Structures are given as structure tokens and as C-alpha cells.
């Protein structure tokens, strides 16, 4: 798969060309990934046509994907120009994390001790990918992709698709792409390992404690946000 830089408004982003059958879903996945990793910059304007040309598709799947993501609150339409990323303030992030505590923490507590032990290798592999991205590649994009798969995979073990989808949208809308400092990626991955150990041990109280700490870190320690609301 090849890629390149697309100039849209005042920003440049790297995007791969599409070779899969579902153009809309793949386009949405690309845009969502760039929201999460920070490749789409809050406040910058991007054109639908420019992105469509880079992906070698018509503007239709790009427009449909943007419309869906707009409905989730991560993007907003700029009339006659394209779209831009909505800039979250600390109050919005705190609300997002409050909702994740209600849904995601409870889900992981519920699934603790109920996962087939043979599944542990899948999550250990994701932790290994995060470790490599943090220590060797210094690659926050791949780190965050593996982190998303780790957390949503654990929630999905409950076999409740609506819950998994809601948690996924909350994670994506938080856009923790500012988490780029190597030490923060590494400390976050240590928490992933401890959380995994507690989940497979069935230690529900420890899972709750670790997951609440993990979410608390997203507000300041693992982002470039300051307590006064500046980004």
C-alpha cells in the first residue's frame, strides 16, 4: 500500500491509498485514526476533494465518512470549504472520561476472570507492539492503534457490540494524539500489563483500581493539556 502527503487548507497529512472493497468504511477508518493520533490538527481546515484525490476515490465516500464522524462530535463541517477537527477543552475531556468510567471500567470489571486463558496471547502480543512502538520506533501512531485494539478487545469479550461501539467512540473522540512523549508511552504500557494480569486473575477490585488510574492519566499526565485549560 502506498501513501503520500495531502495538502488540505493549511495542514499536510499522510494517508494511504485505498485498496479494499468498502471505501466508505476504510476512509472513515483512516480519518478516525488521524483524529486519534493527532495527524488531523484541531482548528485546521481540510478539503473533502483534496483528501479524496489523495486516496484515489471519489469525494462521496470521504463525504459520507466525514458526515458520520461529524455526528460523533469529532469533526465539524466548514461550509463551502470542507471540514475541521473540533478542539476539545478540558471540560469536554473530563466529561468524556466520566462517561468512560461509567462504561469501560464496569465492562472490564465484569469481564474479569471470564476470558478464555488461550486469549491471553493476543493481548500480550498487543502489549509487545506497544512496547516496540514506545521504545524502539518511537511511533505514537502505532502505539495508539495497538492500545485501542487492546482496550476495545477486552470490552468486546463481553459480546455486547453496542457497548463496544460506544466505548470505541468515546475513546476516539478524546483524541489522545497529544500523547507523544516516549516516557508516557512506556509508563502507559506498564499499566496495560498490570491491567491484563488483574483481568485474567479475576481480581475485580484491582481491575477497577487500575483502570480508574489509567483513565485519570489521560487528562494531564499523558497529554499536552495544562490544568488551566490551555493545550
N, C-alpha and C positions, 0 to 999 in steps of 0.2 A: 504494500500500500504506500502510495506516495503522498507527499504533503507540500505545503508552501505557505507563504505569508499573504494574508489578505488585508488590504488597506480599506478600512471602513471608518468614515469620519476621521477622527484624529488618532486612531489606535490601530495597531497591527497585531494580528493573531495568527497562530499556526493551526491549520486544520488539515486532516487527512481527506483524501478523495473517497467517495462512497463507491463500494463495490458490492454491497449487499442488496437484497431484494426490497426490504422495507425502507424506502428512502426517508419517509417522514420520521419513523422511529429512530433510525440511525442519525438523522440530522438532529433530532431532539437530544439524543444521547451525547452528541458532540457538543452542542451548545450547553447542555447541563454540566458536562464535565468541565467546561471552561468557566462556568459560573462558580463551581466548587473550588477550582484551583486558582481562581483569580486572574485567569488569562483574559477574561472579559472584565474590563475595568469599570467600576461604578462611576456613573456620570458621563462616560464616553458614549457617543452615538455610533451605531453600526448599521449599515445598509443591508437590507434583505437581498437585493440584487447582487451586491458585491460578494456576500457570503455564498450565494447560490452559484456564482461563476467560479469561485474557488473550489467548491465541492463538485462542480461539473454536473449540476442538476438544474431543473427549472426553479423559479422562485416559489412555486406552490408548496413543496414540502418544507421549505425554510419558513415560509409564512405560517403554515399550519403548526409547525413546531414552536415558533415564537408565540403564537396565539395561546397554545396550551401552557407554555411557561409563564406567559403574562397572567393567566388565570390563577397561577400558584403564587403570584406576587413577586417573583424574582426579576421580571422584566416589565418595561412599560413601553407602549407604542409611542413613537415620535411622529406625529402626523406629517406626511409627505417626505419623511426622511428615513425612517427605519425603526430601530428600537434601541433602548439603552438599559443598562443594569440599574436597578433600584438600589440606592445606597442605604444600607441598614444603619440605624443609630443603636446605641447601647440598649435603649428601652425595647426596641424591636428584637434585639438578640436575646435579651433577658426573657421576653415573652416566649420566644422560640424555645429556649432551653427549659422554661417552665413546662411547656407542653411536652417536650421530650421526656422530662422526668415523669410526667403522668403516664406516658405511653411506653417508652422504651425501657425505663427502669423496671416497671411492672412486668413487661414482657420477658425480660431476661431473668427476673426472679422466678417467674412461672415456668420457664423452660429449664431451669437449673436441675440437673440430675436426671433429666428425661431424654437427653440426646444419646443416640446410639454411639457407644465408645468408638466405633470404627470411623465416625465422622471427625474425630479429633484431628486426624492428619490433615484434613482440608483446611482447618483453621490454623494449625501450626505452619502450614505452607504459606498462608497469607501473612502471618507474623514474620516469617522469614523474608518475604518480599518487601514488607515494610522496613525491616531491619536493613536490607540491602539498599533500599532507596534512601534511607536516612544516613547510613554510614559510608557506603561506597559510592553511590551515584549522586547523592545529594539532590534527589529528584522528588520534590514535594508533590508533583502531579501523580506519579505512580504510587507514592506513599498514600495519598488521599484516596486513590481508586481502590487500593487494597484495603484500606481502613473502612471504606464504605461497604465493600463486599463482606468484610469481617462482621461488622455490626448488623447489617441487614440479613446476613446469612443466619446469625443466631436468632434474630427475631423471626425469620421465616421458618425456623424449626417448629414453631407453633402451628404451622399450616393454616394461618389466617391471612390470606392475601390482602385484604383491605387494611389490616393493621400494618403489615409490612409496607404497603404503599404509602400510608400516612406517615410512618416514621421516615421513610425514604425522602418524602417531600420536605419534611421538617429539616432533615439533615442537609439537603441540597439548598434550601432557602437560607440556611445560616451562612452559607458560603464562607467556609473557614480557609479560603485560599491564602489569607494573610499568614497562615501558619507555615513559615518558610525557614525558620531558624533551625539548624541541624540539631542543637541540643534539645529543642522542644519536640522534634520528631522522635528522637531517641527516647526521651522520657515518656512520651505518649505510648510508645511501643512496649515499654516495660509494663505499663498499666494494662495493655492488651493481654500480655502473657499472664499477669496475675488474675485478670478477669476470667480468662479462659480456664485457668486452673480451678477457680472457685465454681464456675458453671458446671464443669464436668465432675467436680467433687460433690455437687448438690448443696453447697453451702449458701443458702439463700440470703442470709443476713450479710455475709461477706460480699456477695454479688451486689446487693443493694448499696452497701457502703462504697465499694469500688466504683460502681457506675455513677453514683452521685458525685464523687470526687472527680471522675473523668469528665463529666459534663461541666462541672464548675470551672475546670481549667480552660474551657473554650472561651470564656468571657474576656479574660485578660492575659493569663499566663501563656496561652498558645496563639495569641493574635497580636496584632499591632495596635489594638484599641487601648485607649487610656481611660482611666476612671472618670475623667471629666467629659467623656463623650467624643473626644477627638479621635480620628483614625489616622 
